[in-house]
Amino acid sequence: MTNHAWEPWRIQRLRQALTMTLQEMAGAVGVTKNTFWRWERGQSKPRAKHLRKMAALELKILSTTAQKGGVTL
């Protein structure tokens, strides 16, 4: 993830691409549902350790999608 990694639109798009609820995504990243909700709305920013976890999830999506011949993010 680059400079815009914590931008709300990208965080929300990642969750949607994974077809996860707020609760599921928060659990996968290691935060509360409220914290993740605030990230998606731009009310707070994720810490580096949470960005790394989201980046790993994003890489899984990109890898799977690339194998199928397209990119969704």
Residue frames relative to the residue before (quaternion, step in Angstrom):
aa qw qx qy qz dx dy dz
M 1.0000 0.0000 0.0000 0.0000 0.00 0.00 0.00
T 0.3420 -0.7699 0.5137 0.1623 3.53 -0.96 0.87
N 0.8281 -0.2189 0.1630 0.4896 3.58 -1.27 -0.42
H 0.7383 0.3999 -0.2319 0.4912 3.57 0.98 -0.75
A 0.2615 0.8167 -0.4827 0.1777 3.58 1.25 0.37
W 0.7575 0.3857 -0.2218 0.4777 3.58 0.93 -0.75
E 0.3941 0.7156 -0.4960 0.2943 3.60 1.18 0.15
P 0.5956 -0.6317 0.3676 0.3331 3.56 -0.88 0.95
W 0.6522 0.5291 -0.3372 0.4254 3.62 0.86 -0.85
R 0.6789 0.4927 -0.3001 0.4541 3.57 0.97 -0.78
I 0.6337 0.5195 -0.3250 0.4721 3.56 1.01 -0.77
Q 0.6710 0.4881 -0.2946 0.4740 3.56 0.92 -0.88
R 0.6493 0.5175 -0.3188 0.4571 3.59 0.95 -0.82
L 0.6183 0.5358 -0.3438 0.4608 3.58 1.02 -0.74
R 0.6637 0.5004 -0.3066 0.4638 3.58 0.86 -0.93
Q 0.6639 0.5013 -0.3040 0.4642 3.57 0.95 -0.85
A 0.6393 0.5250 -0.3257 0.4578 3.59 0.99 -0.78
L 0.6870 0.4533 -0.2685 0.5004 3.56 1.14 -0.65
T 0.2899 -0.7834 0.4781 0.2714 3.57 1.38 -0.20
M 0.3896 0.7045 -0.4823 0.3454 3.52 0.91 1.05
T 0.4744 -0.6256 0.5322 0.3169 3.53 -1.21 0.55
L 0.6782 -0.4476 0.3692 0.4510 3.56 -1.29 0.14
Q 0.6592 0.5185 -0.3070 0.4498 3.57 0.92 -0.92
E 0.6683 0.5004 -0.3004 0.4612 3.60 0.91 -0.88
M 0.6793 0.4853 -0.2912 0.4672 3.57 0.90 -0.93
A 0.6244 0.5336 -0.3353 0.4614 3.56 0.99 -0.82
G 0.6603 0.5065 -0.3016 0.4653 3.57 0.95 -0.86
A 0.6530 0.5242 -0.3102 0.4501 3.58 0.99 -0.83
V 0.7213 0.4160 -0.2312 0.5033 3.56 1.11 -0.72
G 0.4881 -0.6995 0.4060 0.3279 3.58 1.21 -0.39
V 0.6016 0.5120 -0.3801 0.4810 3.56 1.08 0.76
T 0.6069 -0.5341 0.4214 0.4109 3.56 -1.28 0.02
K 0.6609 -0.4910 0.3928 0.4096 3.53 -1.31 0.33
N 0.6547 0.5231 -0.3131 0.4469 3.60 0.95 -0.85
T 0.6337 0.5233 -0.3325 0.4626 3.58 0.99 -0.78
F 0.6735 0.4842 -0.3077 0.4661 3.56 0.85 -0.91
W 0.6134 0.5529 -0.3343 0.4542 3.59 1.03 -0.79
R 0.6570 0.5043 -0.3047 0.4703 3.60 0.98 -0.85
W 0.6141 0.5299 -0.3530 0.4664 3.62 1.04 -0.67
E 0.6773 0.5020 -0.2964 0.4488 3.58 0.88 -0.94
R 0.7325 0.4019 -0.2276 0.5001 3.58 1.12 -0.55
G 0.5206 -0.6785 0.3939 0.3368 3.57 1.27 0.13
Q 0.4508 0.7047 -0.4418 0.3240 3.57 1.20 0.35
S 0.7740 0.0168 -0.0395 0.6317 3.56 1.29 -0.29
K 0.3894 -0.7191 0.5336 0.2154 3.55 -1.30 0.32
P 0.5040 -0.6486 0.4734 0.3182 3.59 -1.05 0.72
R 0.4761 -0.6265 0.5319 0.3129 3.56 -1.23 0.51
A 0.7131 -0.4742 0.3161 0.4084 3.53 -1.28 0.40
K 0.6633 0.5119 -0.3261 0.4379 3.60 0.89 -0.83
H 0.6603 0.4822 -0.3092 0.4857 3.58 1.10 -0.64
L 0.6011 0.5444 -0.3515 0.4677 3.58 1.11 -0.64
R 0.6345 0.5275 -0.3294 0.4589 3.59 1.01 -0.79
K 0.6498 0.5062 -0.3191 0.4688 3.59 0.98 -0.79
M 0.6634 0.4826 -0.3083 0.4816 3.59 0.97 -0.80
A 0.6182 0.5420 -0.3435 0.4540 3.58 1.04 -0.73
A 0.6386 0.5187 -0.3261 0.4656 3.59 1.00 -0.77
L 0.6450 0.5028 -0.3167 0.4804 3.59 1.00 -0.78
E 0.6446 0.5227 -0.3149 0.4607 3.56 1.00 -0.84
L 0.6419 0.5259 -0.3237 0.4545 3.60 0.98 -0.80
K 0.6169 0.5376 -0.3441 0.4605 3.58 1.04 -0.71
I 0.6519 0.5050 -0.3105 0.4729 3.57 0.97 -0.87
L 0.6838 0.4944 -0.2911 0.4508 3.56 0.82 -0.99
S 0.6419 0.5241 -0.3209 0.4586 3.57 0.99 -0.79
T 0.6725 0.4888 -0.2864 0.4762 3.56 0.91 -0.94
T 0.6776 0.4940 -0.2882 0.4624 3.56 0.93 -0.91
A 0.6399 0.5260 -0.3284 0.4539 3.58 0.97 -0.80
Q 0.6351 0.5242 -0.3273 0.4635 3.58 1.04 -0.71
K 0.6944 0.4459 -0.2624 0.5001 3.57 1.18 -0.56
G 0.5848 -0.6401 0.3375 0.3666 3.56 1.31 -0.02
G 0.7598 0.2973 -0.2085 0.5392 3.61 1.12 0.41
V 0.2763 -0.7353 0.5932 0.1762 3.55 -1.28 0.32
T 0.2312 -0.8113 0.5265 0.1054 3.59 -0.83 0.98
L 0.6964 0.4564 -0.2915 0.4709 3.62 1.13 -0.39
